[in-house]
Amino acid sequence: MEQLTLGWVLLASTMFGTAATGSRRDVRAITRKVMDMAWDSFDDQYQDCRTGMEEKLKTVNSPEFQNKTYADTWRRAAKHWQNQWGNSNRGHLYKQLNAAVREGGRSREHYLQHFPFKTLHFLLIEAVHTLWKAQNTECYNVYRGVLGICFTAQLNQTVHFVQFASASFKNNTAQKFGNDTLFFVNTCYGVSIRSFSFSQDQDEVLIPPFEVFNVTKVIHYIDRTHIHLHLHSMNSTYNCALVNSTDKGAGEHGRRKMTKRTKKN
C-alpha cells in the first residue's frame, strides 16, 4: 500500500498539472464563484483508520475499475511508478476526481452510494499525510492560477478549496494555468511533489481539501482578481466515512460535527 500511495503522488503531479497546457482564448466566458467553506465537498482525512480502510477498500476497488478513465490511469500510474521518471499520457481523471470531491460530502449516504473514487481519494490523502511528515511539516508560500473563473471572497472570511488544489512555488508558473484569479497562498498542509513530478520545473505543491484558510487580502482588477490566503486550521466534516457504520457526531444531513485541528508551531 505504501508503494501505491507514493505512486499516486507521482501521478498527481501530472494529473493535476494538465490544466496548465490549456491556451487562453481571446473571447472567454468567465464564471463567477463565491468562496466559502465548501460544505458539500468530501474532506475525509482518514484519521486512525488506515488498516480498516485498506480492508474495506478491497471490496470497493473492483467496481471502481468499471470507470475506464480510472482503470487506464491506474495502469499508467503503476507503469509510471515502475519507470520512476517515465512519461505518462495525461487523461481526464483529475477532472472527474475533483468534480466528485466537490459534491461527495453532501451526506454520508451520498458518499457511500455515489462517490466513485473511494480508493483514489484514500491513497491521495495518505500520500499527503506521508509527505507532510517527511517534509518536517513545513509551511510554504505558493501561487495558484485559475483560468475561466473569477472567485470572490470576503476579507477575514474562512474558506476551503473545494477540491485537491494544485499550486506552484513560482508565480509565473502558476499564471500559466490562468490568471483570471490568482491565489497567493500560505499553506502548512500542502506538500511539495516536485521530487515525484515528470515536470519538475513546475515546482508543484498539492493542497488537500481539508486545509482551511483565512482571507487576508482581496484585490479586484478590471480583468482579474488576486486573493491572499493564510493558514487558519485543518478541518474535516467526515472521518473514516467508509468504515464508520454509525456516526455518533452526525448533525444536519448526517454530517459529522467539525473538529478543528490547528498546526503546532
Contacts in CASP RR format, 6 or more apart in sequence:
PFRMAT RR
TARGET T0000
AUTHOR 0000-0000-0000
METHOD contacts of the structure
MODEL  1
MEQLTLGWVLLASTMFGTAATGSRRDVRAITRKVMDMAWDSFDDQYQDCR
TGMEEKLKTVNSPEFQNKTYADTWRRAAKHWQNQWGNSNRGHLYKQLNAA
VREGGRSREHYLQHFPFKTLHFLLIEAVHTLWKAQNTECYNVYRGVLGIC
FTAQLNQTVHFVQFASASFKNNTAQKFGNDTLFFVNTCYGVSIRSFSFSQ
DQDEVLIPPFEVFNVTKVIHYIDRTHIHLHLHSMNSTYNCALVNSTDKGA
GEHGRRKMTKRTKKN
1 54 0 8 1.000
1 126 0 8 1.000
2 130 0 8 1.000
3 81 0 8 1.000
4 123 0 8 1.000
5 123 0 8 1.000
5 126 0 8 1.000
5 127 0 8 1.000
5 130 0 8 1.000
6 81 0 8 1.000
6 127 0 8 1.000
6 130 0 8 1.000
6 196 0 8 1.000
7 77 0 8 1.000
7 78 0 8 1.000
7 80 0 8 1.000
7 81 0 8 1.000
7 127 0 8 1.000
7 196 0 8 1.000
8 77 0 8 1.000
8 120 0 8 1.000
8 123 0 8 1.000
8 124 0 8 1.000
8 127 0 8 1.000
9 124 0 8 1.000
9 127 0 8 1.000
9 131 0 8 1.000
9 193 0 8 1.000
9 196 0 8 1.000
9 206 0 8 1.000
10 77 0 8 1.000
10 80 0 8 1.000
10 81 0 8 1.000
10 84 0 8 1.000
10 193 0 8 1.000
10 196 0 8 1.000
10 197 0 8 1.000
11 73 0 8 1.000
11 76 0 8 1.000
11 77 0 8 1.000
11 80 0 8 1.000
11 81 0 8 1.000
11 88 0 8 1.000
12 124 0 8 1.000
12 127 0 8 1.000
12 164 0 8 1.000
12 193 0 8 1.000
12 196 0 8 1.000
12 206 0 8 1.000
13 193 0 8 1.000
13 194 0 8 1.000
13 196 0 8 1.000
13 197 0 8 1.000
13 198 0 8 1.000
13 199 0 8 1.000
13 202 0 8 1.000
13 204 0 8 1.000
13 206 0 8 1.000
14 80 0 8 1.000
14 88 0 8 1.000
14 90 0 8 1.000
14 197 0 8 1.000
14 198 0 8 1.000
14 199 0 8 1.000
15 73 0 8 1.000
15 90 0 8 1.000
15 91 0 8 1.000
15 93 0 8 1.000
15 94 0 8 1.000
15 97 0 8 1.000
16 94 0 8 1.000
16 164 0 8 1.000
16 166 0 8 1.000
16 204 0 8 1.000
16 206 0 8 1.000
17 90 0 8 1.000
17 94 0 8 1.000
17 166 0 8 1.000
17 177 0 8 1.000
17 199 0 8 1.000
17 202 0 8 1.000
17 204 0 8 1.000
18 90 0 8 1.000
18 91 0 8 1.000
18 94 0 8 1.000
19 147 0 8 1.000
19 166 0 8 1.000
19 177 0 8 1.000
20 173 0 8 1.000
20 176 0 8 1.000
20 177 0 8 1.000
20 202 0 8 1.000
21 90 0 8 1.000
22 147 0 8 1.000
24 147 0 8 1.000
24 178 0 8 1.000
28 148 0 8 1.000
29 148 0 8 1.000
30 148 0 8 1.000
30 149 0 8 1.000
30 150 0 8 1.000
30 180 0 8 1.000
31 148 0 8 1.000
31 149 0 8 1.000
31 150 0 8 1.000
32 149 0 8 1.000
32 150 0 8 1.000
32 151 0 8 1.000
32 152 0 8 1.000
33 149 0 8 1.000
33 150 0 8 1.000
33 151 0 8 1.000
33 152 0 8 1.000
34 151 0 8 1.000
34 152 0 8 1.000
34 153 0 8 1.000
35 151 0 8 1.000
35 152 0 8 1.000
35 153 0 8 1.000
35 157 0 8 1.000
35 159 0 8 1.000
35 215 0 8 1.000
35 227 0 8 1.000
36 157 0 8 1.000
36 159 0 8 1.000
36 160 0 8 1.000
37 158 0 8 1.000
37 159 0 8 1.000
37 160 0 8 1.000
37 212 0 8 1.000
38 102 0 8 1.000
38 159 0 8 1.000
38 160 0 8 1.000
38 161 0 8 1.000
38 162 0 8 1.000
38 209 0 8 1.000
39 105 0 8 1.000
39 237 0 8 1.000
39 255 0 8 1.000
40 102 0 8 1.000
40 103 0 8 1.000
40 104 0 8 1.000
40 105 0 8 1.000
40 106 0 8 1.000
41 101 0 8 1.000
41 102 0 8 1.000
41 103 0 8 1.000
41 104 0 8 1.000
41 105 0 8 1.000
41 160 0 8 1.000
41 162 0 8 1.000
41 163 0 8 1.000
41 209 0 8 1.000
42 100 0 8 1.000
42 101 0 8 1.000
42 103 0 8 1.000
42 104 0 8 1.000
42 105 0 8 1.000
42 111 0 8 1.000
42 115 0 8 1.000
42 121 0 8 1.000
42 209 0 8 1.000
42 238 0 8 1.000
42 241 0 8 1.000
43 105 0 8 1.000
43 160 0 8 1.000
43 208 0 8 1.000
43 209 0 8 1.000
43 210 0 8 1.000
43 235 0 8 1.000
43 236 0 8 1.000
43 237 0 8 1.000
43 238 0 8 1.000
44 121 0 8 1.000
44 125 0 8 1.000
44 210 0 8 1.000
44 236 0 8 1.000
44 238 0 8 1.000
44 239 0 8 1.000
44 240 0 8 1.000
44 241 0 8 1.000
45 125 0 8 1.000
45 129 0 8 1.000
45 210 0 8 1.000
45 234 0 8 1.000
45 236 0 8 1.000
45 239 0 8 1.000
46 53 0 8 1.000
46 122 0 8 1.000
46 125 0 8 1.000
46 126 0 8 1.000
46 239 0 8 1.000
46 240 0 8 1.000
47 236 0 8 1.000
47 239 0 8 1.000
47 240 0 8 1.000
48 240 0 8 1.000
49 239 0 8 1.000
49 240 0 8 1.000
49 243 0 8 1.000
49 244 0 8 1.000
50 126 0 8 1.000
52 240 0 8 1.000
52 243 0 8 1.000
53 122 0 8 1.000
53 240 0 8 1.000
53 242 0 8 1.000
53 243 0 8 1.000
56 242 0 8 1.000
56 243 0 8 1.000
57 118 0 8 1.000
57 119 0 8 1.000
57 122 0 8 1.000
57 242 0 8 1.000
60 118 0 8 1.000
60 119 0 8 1.000
60 242 0 8 1.000
61 119 0 8 1.000
64 70 0 8 1.000
64 116 0 8 1.000
64 117 0 8 1.000
64 118 0 8 1.000
64 119 0 8 1.000
64 120 0 8 1.000
65 71 0 8 1.000
65 74 0 8 1.000
67 96 0 8 1.000
67 116 0 8 1.000
69 91 0 8 1.000
69 92 0 8 1.000
69 93 0 8 1.000
69 96 0 8 1.000
70 93 0 8 1.000
70 96 0 8 1.000
70 116 0 8 1.000
70 117 0 8 1.000
70 120 0 8 1.000
72 91 0 8 1.000
73 91 0 8 1.000
73 93 0 8 1.000
76 88 0 8 1.000
76 89 0 8 1.000
77 88 0 8 1.000
79 88 0 8 1.000
80 86 0 8 1.000
80 87 0 8 1.000
80 88 0 8 1.000
80 198 0 8 1.000
85 198 0 8 1.000
86 198 0 8 1.000
87 198 0 8 1.000
88 198 0 8 1.000
93 120 0 8 1.000
94 164 0 8 1.000
96 116 0 8 1.000
96 117 0 8 1.000
97 117 0 8 1.000
97 120 0 8 1.000
97 121 0 8 1.000
97 164 0 8 1.000
98 163 0 8 1.000
98 164 0 8 1.000
100 115 0 8 1.000
100 116 0 8 1.000
100 117 0 8 1.000
101 117 0 8 1.000
101 121 0 8 1.000
101 162 0 8 1.000
101 163 0 8 1.000
101 164 0 8 1.000
101 209 0 8 1.000
102 162 0 8 1.000
102 163 0 8 1.000
103 110 0 8 1.000
104 110 0 8 1.000
104 111 0 8 1.000
104 114 0 8 1.000
104 115 0 8 1.000
105 111 0 8 1.000
105 115 0 8 1.000
105 237 0 8 1.000
105 238 0 8 1.000
105 255 0 8 1.000
106 253 0 8 1.000
107 253 0 8 1.000
107 254 0 8 1.000
107 255 0 8 1.000
108 238 0 8 1.000
108 241 0 8 1.000
108 247 0 8 1.000
108 250 0 8 1.000
108 254 0 8 1.000
108 255 0 8 1.000
109 254 0 8 1.000
111 238 0 8 1.000
111 241 0 8 1.000
111 242 0 8 1.000
112 241 0 8 1.000
112 242 0 8 1.000
115 121 0 8 1.000
118 242 0 8 1.000
122 242 0 8 1.000
124 164 0 8 1.000
125 208 0 8 1.000
127 191 0 8 1.000
128 189 0 8 1.000
128 190 0 8 1.000
128 191 0 8 1.000
128 206 0 8 1.000
128 208 0 8 1.000
131 191 0 8 1.000
131 192 0 8 1.000
131 193 0 8 1.000
132 189 0 8 1.000
132 190 0 8 1.000
132 191 0 8 1.000
135 191 0 8 1.000
135 192 0 8 1.000
137 188 0 8 1.000
137 263 0 8 1.000
138 188 0 8 1.000
139 186 0 8 1.000
139 187 0 8 1.000
139 188 0 8 1.000
139 231 0 8 1.000
139 263 0 8 1.000
140 169 0 8 1.000
140 186 0 8 1.000
140 187 0 8 1.000
140 188 0 8 1.000
140 190 0 8 1.000
140 192 0 8 1.000
140 205 0 8 1.000
141 169 0 8 1.000
141 184 0 8 1.000
141 185 0 8 1.000
141 186 0 8 1.000
142 167 0 8 1.000
142 168 0 8 1.000
142 169 0 8 1.000
142 174 0 8 1.000
142 185 0 8 1.000
142 187 0 8 1.000
142 205 0 8 1.000
142 207 0 8 1.000
143 167 0 8 1.000
143 168 0 8 1.000
143 169 0 8 1.000
143 170 0 8 1.000
143 171 0 8 1.000
143 173 0 8 1.000
143 174 0 8 1.000
143 175 0 8 1.000
143 182 0 8 1.000
143 183 0 8 1.000
143 184 0 8 1.000
143 185 0 8 1.000
144 165 0 8 1.000
144 166 0 8 1.000
144 167 0 8 1.000
144 168 0 8 1.000
144 174 0 8 1.000
144 177 0 8 1.000
144 182 0 8 1.000
144 183 0 8 1.000
144 185 0 8 1.000
144 207 0 8 1.000
145 167 0 8 1.000
145 174 0 8 1.000
145 175 0 8 1.000
145 177 0 8 1.000
145 178 0 8 1.000
145 179 0 8 1.000
145 181 0 8 1.000
145 182 0 8 1.000
145 183 0 8 1.000
146 177 0 8 1.000
146 178 0 8 1.000
146 179 0 8 1.000
146 180 0 8 1.000
146 181 0 8 1.000
146 182 0 8 1.000
146 183 0 8 1.000
147 177 0 8 1.000
147 178 0 8 1.000
147 179 0 8 1.000
147 180 0 8 1.000
148 178 0 8 1.000
148 180 0 8 1.000
149 180 0 8 1.000
149 181 0 8 1.000
150 180 0 8 1.000
150 181 0 8 1.000
150 224 0 8 1.000
150 225 0 8 1.000
151 181 0 8 1.000
151 225 0 8 1.000
151 227 0 8 1.000
152 218 0 8 1.000
152 225 0 8 1.000
153 159 0 8 1.000
153 215 0 8 1.000
153 218 0 8 1.000
153 227 0 8 1.000
154 215 0 8 1.000
154 218 0 8 1.000
155 215 0 8 1.000
155 216 0 8 1.000
155 217 0 8 1.000
155 218 0 8 1.000
156 214 0 8 1.000
156 215 0 8 1.000
156 216 0 8 1.000
157 214 0 8 1.000
157 215 0 8 1.000
158 212 0 8 1.000
158 213 0 8 1.000
158 214 0 8 1.000
158 215 0 8 1.000
158 232 0 8 1.000
158 233 0 8 1.000
159 212 0 8 1.000
159 213 0 8 1.000
159 215 0 8 1.000
159 229 0 8 1.000
160 209 0 8 1.000
160 210 0 8 1.000
160 211 0 8 1.000
160 212 0 8 1.000
160 213 0 8 1.000
160 235 0 8 1.000
161 207 0 8 1.000
161 209 0 8 1.000
161 211 0 8 1.000
161 213 0 8 1.000
162 209 0 8 1.000
163 209 0 8 1.000
164 206 0 8 1.000
164 207 0 8 1.000
164 208 0 8 1.000
164 209 0 8 1.000
165 206 0 8 1.000
165 207 0 8 1.000
165 209 0 8 1.000
166 177 0 8 1.000
166 204 0 8 1.000
166 205 0 8 1.000
166 206 0 8 1.000
166 207 0 8 1.000
167 174 0 8 1.000
167 183 0 8 1.000
167 185 0 8 1.000
167 187 0 8 1.000
167 204 0 8 1.000
167 205 0 8 1.000
167 206 0 8 1.000
167 207 0 8 1.000
168 174 0 8 1.000
168 202 0 8 1.000
168 203 0 8 1.000
168 204 0 8 1.000
168 205 0 8 1.000
169 192 0 8 1.000
169 203 0 8 1.000
169 205 0 8 1.000
170 202 0 8 1.000
170 203 0 8 1.000
171 182 0 8 1.000
173 201 0 8 1.000
173 202 0 8 1.000
173 203 0 8 1.000
174 182 0 8 1.000
174 183 0 8 1.000
175 182 0 8 1.000
179 224 0 8 1.000
180 223 0 8 1.000
180 224 0 8 1.000
180 225 0 8 1.000
181 224 0 8 1.000
181 225 0 8 1.000
181 226 0 8 1.000
181 227 0 8 1.000
182 224 0 8 1.000
182 225 0 8 1.000
182 226 0 8 1.000
182 227 0 8 1.000
183 226 0 8 1.000
183 227 0 8 1.000
183 228 0 8 1.000
183 229 0 8 1.000
184 217 0 8 1.000
184 226 0 8 1.000
184 227 0 8 1.000
184 228 0 8 1.000
184 229 0 8 1.000
185 207 0 8 1.000
185 213 0 8 1.000
185 228 0 8 1.000
185 229 0 8 1.000
186 213 0 8 1.000
186 229 0 8 1.000
186 230 0 8 1.000
186 231 0 8 1.000
187 205 0 8 1.000
187 207 0 8 1.000
187 211 0 8 1.000
187 213 0 8 1.000
187 231 0 8 1.000
188 211 0 8 1.000
188 231 0 8 1.000
188 263 0 8 1.000
189 207 0 8 1.000
189 208 0 8 1.000
189 210 0 8 1.000
189 211 0 8 1.000
189 231 0 8 1.000
189 234 0 8 1.000
189 263 0 8 1.000
190 205 0 8 1.000
190 206 0 8 1.000
190 207 0 8 1.000
190 208 0 8 1.000
190 211 0 8 1.000
191 205 0 8 1.000
191 206 0 8 1.000
192 203 0 8 1.000
192 204 0 8 1.000
192 205 0 8 1.000
193 204 0 8 1.000
193 205 0 8 1.000
193 206 0 8 1.000
194 200 0 8 1.000
194 202 0 8 1.000
194 203 0 8 1.000
194 204 0 8 1.000
197 204 0 8 1.000
210 234 0 8 1.000
210 235 0 8 1.000
210 236 0 8 1.000
211 231 0 8 1.000
211 234 0 8 1.000
212 231 0 8 1.000
212 232 0 8 1.000
212 233 0 8 1.000
212 234 0 8 1.000
212 235 0 8 1.000
213 229 0 8 1.000
213 230 0 8 1.000
213 231 0 8 1.000
213 232 0 8 1.000
214 229 0 8 1.000
214 230 0 8 1.000
214 231 0 8 1.000
214 232 0 8 1.000
215 227 0 8 1.000
215 228 0 8 1.000
215 229 0 8 1.000
216 228 0 8 1.000
216 229 0 8 1.000
216 230 0 8 1.000
217 226 0 8 1.000
217 227 0 8 1.000
217 228 0 8 1.000
218 225 0 8 1.000
218 226 0 8 1.000
218 227 0 8 1.000
218 228 0 8 1.000
219 225 0 8 1.000
219 226 0 8 1.000
219 227 0 8 1.000
231 263 0 8 1.000
233 260 0 8 1.000
233 261 0 8 1.000
233 262 0 8 1.000
233 263 0 8 1.000
234 260 0 8 1.000
234 261 0 8 1.000
234 262 0 8 1.000
234 263 0 8 1.000
235 258 0 8 1.000
235 259 0 8 1.000
235 260 0 8 1.000
235 261 0 8 1.000
236 256 0 8 1.000
236 258 0 8 1.000
236 259 0 8 1.000
237 255 0 8 1.000
237 256 0 8 1.000
237 258 0 8 1.000
238 255 0 8 1.000
238 256 0 8 1.000
239 256 0 8 1.000
239 259 0 8 1.000
241 247 0 8 1.000
247 254 0 8 1.000
247 256 0 8 1.000
249 256 0 8 1.000
249 257 0 8 1.000
250 256 0 8 1.000
250 257 0 8 1.000
251 257 0 8 1.000
END
